[in-house]
Amino acid sequence: MPLLILWDIDHTLIENSGVSKEIYAAAFASVIGHPPHAPVRTGGRTDRAIMSDLFRRNGLAEPGWETTRQALTEAGAAHFEALQSRGWALPGARSALEAVDRELGMISSVLTGNIAPNARVKLAAFGLDDLVNLSIGAYGADSVDRFSLVGTALARARTALGLLGDTPVVLIGDTPRDVEAALLTGSHVIAVATGIHTVQELSKAGADHVLDDLTGTGALLDHLRDLRAHS
């Protein structure tokens, strides 16, 4: 049975150097007509949750999601060059994605709080978009709650690839919310301390396998092979 591996993007595969928050602020300004007064807060949440919180903390009623989604899409596309010039692929990210892409019995996609167009923008800025199957991923437009995205990704993989219902899933991410999503859905999790959370914080959140970063491609593959063999 194949192993479905779902990668987080921001601070797991790439460093956006603050461009993400600029995208949210630009989308807000596009909808409302002025920049937000209260700051953007992300913390591993979905775009729907981030934007809803941003409107609320600025004392505004939330507009329809389709309006917000379109503004996010346009803001993401407009910040492509800023991502390229100021951000970078994190150490080991490309090698890890390439290794998993070559591995028989492993299917690689994403589980991210970003809406799908912006997920593609962020990966494409560093040439990583062709190393994952984005058509079966789960994105920030799919749900407010991150843990709900696991079922969405699995359902898409089943439909597109004919996977069975008990296909094992591995989440790879950098926040306690990634760990929580795995624990709530019975998925495996590999946490990476490449964001603001330490190895200790991620372990305390419930991750039983935590990496400093993705540079140890061989060790990562060995762990994934072991999960596949015992799932």
C-alpha positions in Angstrom: 0.0 0.0 0.0 1.4 3.4 -0.9 2.2 6.1 1.7 0.6 9.5 1.2 3.0 12.2 2.3 1.5 15.7 2.8 4.0 18.6 3.2 3.3 21.9 4.8 4.9 24.8 2.8 5.7 27.9 4.8 8.6 27.4 7.2 8.7 23.7 6.3 9.7 23.8 2.6 10.3 27.5 2.1 11.1 30.7 4.1 8.8 33.5 2.9 10.6 36.2 4.8 7.4 38.1 5.7 6.0 38.1 2.2 3.0 35.9 3.4 1.9 38.6 5.8 2.2 41.1 3.0 -0.1 39.0 0.8 -2.8 38.9 3.5 -2.5 42.6 4.1 -2.7 43.4 0.4 -5.7 41.2 0.1 -7.4 43.0 3.0 -6.6 46.4 1.4 -8.0 45.2 -1.9 -11.3 44.3 -0.3 -11.6 47.1 2.3 -9.8 49.9 0.6 -7.1 50.6 3.2 -4.4 48.5 4.9 -5.3 46.7 8.1 -4.6 48.5 11.4 -4.3 45.3 13.5 -1.4 43.1 12.4 -1.7 39.8 10.5 -1.5 36.7 12.6 -0.7 33.3 10.9 0.6 30.6 13.2 -0.1 27.6 11.0 -3.8 28.4 10.4 -5.7 28.3 7.2 -6.2 31.3 4.9 -9.9 31.3 5.8 -9.1 31.5 9.5 -6.3 34.0 9.0 -8.5 36.4 7.0 -11.5 36.0 9.2 -9.4 36.9 12.2 -7.9 39.8 10.4 -11.3 41.3 9.5 -12.6 40.8 13.0 -9.6 42.3 14.8 -9.9 45.3 12.5 -13.6 45.8 13.6 -15.1 44.7 10.3 -17.7 42.3 9.2 -16.2 39.5 7.1 -17.1 39.7 3.4 -18.1 36.7 1.4 -15.4 34.1 1.0 -15.3 34.3 -2.8 -14.4 38.0 -2.6 -11.6 37.3 -0.1 -10.4 34.3 -2.1 -10.1 36.3 -5.3 -8.2 39.1 -3.5 -5.8 36.5 -2.0 -5.2 35.0 -5.4 -4.4 38.3 -7.0 -2.2 39.4 -4.1 -0.3 36.1 -4.2 0.4 36.4 -7.9 1.5 40.0 -7.4 4.1 39.0 -4.8 5.8 36.2 -6.9 8.9 38.3 -7.5 9.1 39.4 -3.9 9.1 35.8 -2.8 11.8 35.0 -5.3 14.0 37.9 -4.2 13.5 37.8 -0.5 12.6 34.1 0.3 14.4 30.8 -0.2 13.9 27.1 -0.3 14.8 25.8 3.2 18.0 23.6 3.5 17.3 20.1 2.4 13.8 20.8 1.1 14.6 20.2 -2.6 16.6 17.0 -1.9 13.9 15.7 0.4 11.2 16.3 -2.2 13.3 14.8 -5.0 14.1 11.7 -3.0 10.4 11.1 -2.1 9.4 11.7 -5.7 11.8 9.0 -6.8 10.7 6.5 -4.2 8.4 3.7 -5.2 5.3 3.4 -3.0 5.3 7.1 -1.9 2.9 9.8 -3.1 3.9 13.3 -2.3 1.5 16.3 -2.1 0.8 19.2 0.2 -1.4 20.0 3.2 -1.2 23.8 3.6 -3.2 26.7 5.0 -2.6 28.6 1.7 -5.2 28.6 -1.0 -4.2 26.5 -3.9 -3.1 29.3 -6.3 -0.8 30.8 -3.6 0.6 27.4 -2.7 1.6 26.9 -6.3 3.1 30.5 -6.4 5.2 29.8 -3.3 6.5 26.5 -4.6 7.1 27.7 -8.1 9.1 30.7 -6.9 11.8 28.2 -5.9 11.2 25.5 -8.6 9.6 23.1 -6.2 6.1 22.9 -7.7 6.8 20.0 -10.0 8.1 17.8 -7.2 4.6 17.3 -5.6 1.2 16.3 -6.9 -0.7 19.5 -6.3 -3.9 18.2 -7.7 -4.5 15.9 -4.7 -3.4 18.4 -2.0 -5.6 20.1 0.6 -5.6 23.9 0.9 -6.8 26.9 2.9 -9.9 27.4 0.9 -11.1 23.8 1.8 -11.8 24.4 5.5 -11.3 26.8 8.4 -9.8 24.0 10.4 -6.5 22.5 9.5 -7.2 19.0 10.7 -10.2 18.8 8.3 -7.8 19.1 5.4 -6.4 15.6 6.0 -9.6 14.0 4.9 -9.9 16.3 2.0 -6.4 15.4 0.7 -7.1 11.7 1.2 -10.4 11.8 -0.6 -8.8 13.6 -3.6 -6.0 11.0 -3.7 -8.6 8.2 -3.6 -10.5 9.7 -6.4 -7.5 10.6 -8.6 -5.3 7.6 -7.9 -7.7 4.9 -6.7 -6.1 4.7 -3.3 -7.8 2.5 -0.6 -9.6 4.0 2.4 -7.0 2.9 4.8 -4.0 4.4 3.0 -1.5 5.6 5.6 -0.9 9.4 5.7 2.2 11.3 6.9 2.0 15.0 7.7 5.3 16.9 7.6 5.2 20.4 9.1 6.7 22.9 11.5 3.9 23.9 13.9 1.9 22.4 16.7 -1.1 22.7 14.5 0.5 20.3 12.0 1.0 17.9 14.9 -2.5 18.4 16.1 -4.0 17.7 12.7 -2.1 14.4 12.6 -3.1 13.3 16.0 -6.8 14.2 15.5 -6.9 12.2 12.3 -4.8 9.2 13.2 -2.1 10.2 10.8 1.7 9.9 11.2 3.6 13.1 11.7 7.2 14.3 11.2 7.7 17.7 12.7 10.6 19.9 11.6 11.9 22.7 13.8 12.5 25.1 10.9 9.9 27.7 11.9 9.5 29.4 15.2 8.8 26.3 17.3 11.6 24.4 18.9 12.2 20.6 18.9 11.1 20.6 22.5 7.8 22.5 21.7 7.0 20.1 18.8 7.7 17.1 20.9 5.5 18.5 23.7 2.7 19.0 21.2 2.8 15.2 20.6 5.2 14.6 17.7 7.2 11.5 18.3 9.6 12.2 15.4 11.1 15.7 15.2 13.9 16.9 12.9 16.0 19.9 13.2 15.6 20.4 9.5 15.3 18.5 6.2 19.0 18.1 5.4 19.2 14.5 6.5 17.5 13.1 3.4 18.7 9.5 4.0 17.4 9.4 7.6 14.1 10.9 6.5 13.6 8.3 3.8 14.5 5.5 6.2 11.8 6.7 8.6 9.2 7.0 5.8 10.1 3.5 4.6 9.7 2.2 8.1 6.3 3.9 8.4 5.2 2.4 5.1 6.4 -1.1 6.1 4.5 -1.0 9.4 1.3 0.7 8.4 
